[in-house]
Amino acid sequence: MSRRTKIIIGASLVVLGLLFASPELLSQYWVMVLISCLIFTCLGYGFRFLFLAGRLTIGAIAFAGIGAYTAALLTTKVDIPVLTNPWTGLFFGAIMAALIAIPIGIICLKVPGLMFAILTMAFVELFRYVLIMWSSLTNGIGGVLDIPAFSFPGYGSFGIDRTPYLYLIIIIAAVTMFVMYRIERTRVGLSMLSMAQNNELARHLGMDTFKYRLVIFAIVGLFAGLVGGFQAHYWHYVSPMEYQLLSSLLIMICPVVGGLMSPVGPIVGAFTLIGLTEGLRVFQEWAGLFFGGILLFVVFVLPGGLVTLPRAIYNTPQAIMNSPQWARMQWGRIRDKFAPIS
């Protein structure tokens, strides 16, 4: 195990410990903020996972919506006791999202680059349109209400207490990140990186790039649907307005701000942006300015994301001292100091 991997695992365990202890230290409002951060962490991880395979997706929020509506409809409109259990809804929400991701992937993954992103964006809008127009099933713009809460033997119903929901989303986030991180370290992960670097070369070497990307796309759909099923039972309602293009853009921005090439990038980005948005709610008129400032700072100063900030701070003095401008400035000082007095 490399030193870098040990650091990542150690930091992850520390963060998990702090998250599990946070309900004892924070109000219910900040527990809800943590839940939102972890939701966007999971979805951002899916975006990063597909990006490593050379595809830019804007459709993750649609798969979360599929999971949410599957869980909501099963637990509110089906009279079979087993299917009305929220845990069953959570499971089937993830499975349904993965199954729908397969035909969508077969259609969309055949087109390259930017066209794929545009197709996934169209899928988000098409999905939302279906939710609104199919009112006999989804209740249209009104959404599905009175979705039951999770319950656990010995604890009972989660109800309005946010603490058990935080523990559940921590587990979902940990599983999501662990599975995707482990896949990155396998042969599939190496294939992902090679496809992103040079797709044609990977194909000429005998790699079935379409099959690999389809499997990755289905995995992204699976975990997005799992998060969506959690959202349905956490919010106790689902609405088409929760699954629109703006949410997809935020899912993209979080890992970009944190650092797309780092395993912890989506975590840093989600906690920075979502936490900042909620923390500055009292300064609502300035929140957009801070939000935009962070984006500009990352784009122009830290293209590798906020995870590269410590390294940039450490390397900046050395880089300045090694620059030609620094050398000329120092030589000028020495020359002036020892110049003969006329």
NUVO-537520 format. One line per field, with one value per residue (C-alpha): residue number from 0; chain; x, y, z. Coordinates in steps of 0.001 Angstrom, whole numbers, plus 500000, padded with zeros to 6 digits. Layout:
num = [NUM,...] $
chaine = [A,...] $
x = [X,...] $
y = [Y,...] $
z = [Z,...] $
//
This chain:
num = [0,1,2,3,4,5,6,7,8,9,10,11,12,13,14,15,16,17,18,19,20,21,22,23,24,25,26,27,28,29,30,31,32,33,34,35,36,37,38,39,40,41,42,43,44,45,46,47,48,49,50,51,52,53,54,55,56,57,58,59,60,61,62,63,64,65,66,67,68,69,70,71,72,73,74,75,76,77,78,79,80,81,82,83,84,85,86,87,88,89,90,91,92,93,94,95,96,97,98,99,100,101,102,103,104,105,106,107,108,109,110,111,112,113,114,115,116,117,118,119,120,121,122,123,124,125,126,127,128,129,130,131,132,133,134,135,136,137,138,139,140,141,142,143,144,145,146,147,148,149,150,151,152,153,154,155,156,157,158,159,160,161,162,163,164,165,166,167,168,169,170,171,172,173,174,175,176,177,178,179,180,181,182,183,184,185,186,187,188,189,190,191,192,193,194,195,196,197,198,199,200,201,202,203,204,205,206,207,208,209,210,211,212,213,214,215,216,217,218,219,220,221,222,223,224,225,226,227,228,229,230,231,232,233,234,235,236,237,238,239,240,241,242,243,244,245,246,247,248,249,250,251,252,253,254,255,256,257,258,259,260,261,262,263,264,265,266,267,268,269,270,271,272,273,274,275,276,277,278,279,280,281,282,283,284,285,286,287,288,289,290,291,292,293,294,295,296,297,298,299,300,301,302,303,304,305,306,307,308,309,310,311,312,313,314,315,316,317,318,319,320,321,322,323,324,325,326,327,328,329,330,331,332,333,334,335,336,337,338,339,340,341] $
chaine = [A,A,A,A,A,A,A,A,A,A,A,A,A,A,A,A,A,A,A,A,A,A,A,A,A,A,A,A,A,A,A,A,A,A,A,A,A,A,A,A,A,A,A,A,A,A,A,A,A,A,A,A,A,A,A,A,A,A,A,A,A,A,A,A,A,A,A,A,A,A,A,A,A,A,A,A,A,A,A,A,A,A,A,A,A,A,A,A,A,A,A,A,A,A,A,A,A,A,A,A,A,A,A,A,A,A,A,A,A,A,A,A,A,A,A,A,A,A,A,A,A,A,A,A,A,A,A,A,A,A,A,A,A,A,A,A,A,A,A,A,A,A,A,A,A,A,A,A,A,A,A,A,A,A,A,A,A,A,A,A,A,A,A,A,A,A,A,A,A,A,A,A,A,A,A,A,A,A,A,A,A,A,A,A,A,A,A,A,A,A,A,A,A,A,A,A,A,A,A,A,A,A,A,A,A,A,A,A,A,A,A,A,A,A,A,A,A,A,A,A,A,A,A,A,A,A,A,A,A,A,A,A,A,A,A,A,A,A,A,A,A,A,A,A,A,A,A,A,A,A,A,A,A,A,A,A,A,A,A,A,A,A,A,A,A,A,A,A,A,A,A,A,A,A,A,A,A,A,A,A,A,A,A,A,A,A,A,A,A,A,A,A,A,A,A,A,A,A,A,A,A,A,A,A,A,A,A,A,A,A,A,A,A,A,A,A,A,A,A,A,A,A,A,A,A,A,A,A,A,A,A,A,A,A,A,A,A,A,A,A,A,A] $
x = [500000,501468,501981,499377,496772,497481,496998,493696,492401,493489,491917,488720,488465,488969,486270,483869,484479,483783,480618,479297,480010,478578,474903,476014,477756,475520,471929,469398,469819,473533,472866,470611,473437,475801,473246,473025,476823,476995,474235,476183,479380,477848,476461,479690,481659,479527,480255,483987,483850,482426,484733,487734,486373,486377,482714,481216,477694,475019,472411,473241,470337,467894,469028,468643,465114,464403,465501,463456,460249,460633,460951,458131,455649,456398,455828,452725,450815,451522,449448,451931,453352,456884,457115,455763,458752,461040,464135,462665,461979,465591,466848,464499,465176,468865,468136,465635,468078,470810,468463,467327,470947,471769,469515,470275,473974,473599,472078,474230,477664,478046,478472,481738,482664,480492,477606,477316,477039,474311,472378,472494,471325,468397,467666,467339,464785,462912,462723,461346,458806,457579,457195,455082,452910,452305,450177,448019,451049,453370,450804,452502,454038,452564,454835,454360,453565,453446,456352,456993,460150,462707,462406,464829,464194,464830,464808,461436,460582,463196,460401,461559,464794,467619,470328,469570,469303,472802,474153,472452,473787,477272,477068,475769,478527,481213,480041,479802,483299,484831,483369,484331,487778,488457,487296,489704,492557,491629,492160,488868,490219,493357,491162,489094,492161,493482,490115,490079,493643,493334,490138,491277,494534,492641,490358,493285,494840,491741,489870,486072,485696,481929,481403,483603,481834,478416,479294,480623,477499,475279,477306,476895,473147,472977,474512,472658,469412,470425,470898,467570,465764,467307,466143,462558,462274,464333,462224,458946,458014,459420,458732,459928,461325,463954,465449,466187,469206,470453,470944,472936,475223,475881,476746,479327,480756,481391,484055,485582,486058,487352,489601,488464,491589,491676,489571,488741,487922,484122,484098,486072,484015,480637,481440,482944,480148,477119,478503,479312,475877,474139,476563,476094,472316,472143,474138,471976,472797,476540,476364,476504,479587,481465,480293,481487,484735,485575,484912,487134,489865,489857,489770,492588,494736,494081,493073,493701,491002,491054,492808,495965,495876,498254,500780,500481,501098,504112,505624,504959,507947,510338,508872,509282,512884,513662,512077,514244,512488,513502,517115,517293,515809,518340,521236,520079,520127,523641,524920,523482,524926,528491,528569,531390,530356,531056] $
y = [500000,503347,506280,508292,505535,505296,509057,508934,506010,507640,510970,509200,507388,510654,512367,509456,509601,513330,512876,510162,512380,515548,515070,515425,518713,520364,521530,519722,522437,521758,518027,518678,520663,517718,515405,517720,517793,513996,513685,515907,514049,510768,512254,514158,510948,509392,512352,511987,508219,508597,511541,509280,507076,510023,511025,514224,513580,516063,513386,512095,513997,512165,508784,510100,511117,507645,506118,508629,508146,504355,504312,506832,505057,501609,502723,504850,503235,499492,497413,494549,494764,493723,496424,499180,498825,501896,499697,497762,501070,502127,498872,498881,502572,501793,498743,500621,503489,501030,499154,502360,503528,500550,501430,505129,504285,502100,505079,507910,506337,505814,509547,511281,513996,517059,515426,512859,515653,517321,514046,513485,517067,516358,513201,515277,517583,514683,512876,515975,516461,512858,513373,516475,515108,511608,513059,509942,508147,510873,513546,515934,519104,518369,515365,512366,513199,511296,508995,506895,507290,504570,502435,500135,497269,498451,502101,502488,505048,507679,510269,513888,513221,513896,512043,508498,509882,511321,507946,506259,508699,508375,504625,505170,507705,505438,502467,504632,506036,502700,500802,503444,503943,500202,499921,502716,500586,497501,496611,498331,501526,501392,500840,503884,506107,504771,505390,508949,509604,508071,506259,505214,503760,501807,500344,499391,497564,495352,497064,497072,500711,500742,497784,499297,502643,500987,499095,502299,504195,501538,501708,505494,505041,502441,504673,507773,505809,504706,508349,509237,506545,507943,511455,510302,508859,511653,514467,512466,513865,514059,516663,517210,520573,518800,517074,519785,520959,523411,520559,518646,521626,521821,518115,518867,521929,520248,517757,520348,522777,520048,518397,516002,513874,513347,510714,513292,516051,515547,515572,518815,520468,519453,520472,523771,524834,523431,524422,527922,528318,527345,529172,532440,532191,535173,537124,535956,538949,538171,534382,534467,536690,534271,531304,532884,533985,530408,529213,531923,531215,527508,528032,530578,529783,526124,524229,521015,521931,522915,519670,521097,524228,522901,521825,525178,527054,524857,525141,528828,530274,527826,528568,532291,531865,529761,532206,534452,537537,536625,536061,539423,541170,539567,540391,543996,544193,542713,545019,548089,547045,546599,549268,551782,555129,557817] $
z = [500000,498941,501297,499380,499782,503513,503872,501972,504053,507309,506404,505334,508666,510548,508474,508996,512739,512814,510754,513063,516081,514487,515558,519171,518378,515774,515541,513350,510714,510306,510306,507295,505669,506178,504578,501541,501283,501322,498719,496326,497220,496040,492832,492194,492602,489857,487572,488238,487692,484189,483460,484078,481293,478903,479044,480438,481719,482747,483419,486906,488452,486166,487499,491029,490041,488664,491956,493945,491963,491928,495717,496136,493863,495284,498860,498213,495323,495581,497998,498335,501903,500937,498261,500497,502824,502408,502388,499467,497723,498265,496728,493736,493111,492618,490444,488258,487677,486651,484306,482606,482373,480140,477140,477612,477555,474456,472641,474007,474440,470707,470166,471139,473598,473734,471868,474652,477232,475165,474893,478650,479161,476832,478841,482033,480420,478802,482134,483854,481055,481457,485211,484663,481853,483256,486036,486454,487876,489176,490157,487732,489090,492529,492959,495237,498866,502172,501383,504503,506557,507059,510160,511882,514339,517852,516812,515141,512491,511682,511643,511565,513448,510969,512883,511613,508069,508459,509544,506590,503979,505525,504890,501332,500621,502077,499979,496841,497239,498237,495265,492708,494215,494174,490558,489627,491016,488981,485344,484560,486092,483968,480932,481909,481983,478689,477017,478288,477087,473623,472724,469241,470519,473190,470517,468276,471216,471347,474164,473906,474938,474421,476765,479472,479288,479354,482542,484117,483042,484650,487896,487958,487422,490203,492865,491665,491974,495467,496467,494846,496827,499987,499048,498573,502082,503609,502103,502334,498920,495389,492731,489138,490237,492342,489295,486781,484841,487477,489942,487311,486807,490550,490547,487839,489571,492944,491767,489427,492316,494614,492034,489330,489309,493073,494891,497562,495077,495069,498883,499135,496402,497808,501376,500199,497855,499687,503079,501832,500263,503491,505755,503856,503784,506161,503552,500674,498476,498748,498420,494621,494743,497005,494939,491700,493338,494300,490750,489255,491810,490972,487196,487041,490098,490988,487821,489744,492281,495934,496875,495276,497470,500204,497577,495797,499057,499821,496325,495675,497636,495964,492541,493107,494215,491129,488712,486479,487827,491402,490330,488569,491599,493961,491626,491515,495314,495510,492794,494495,497858,496650,493961,494532,495890,493336] $
//
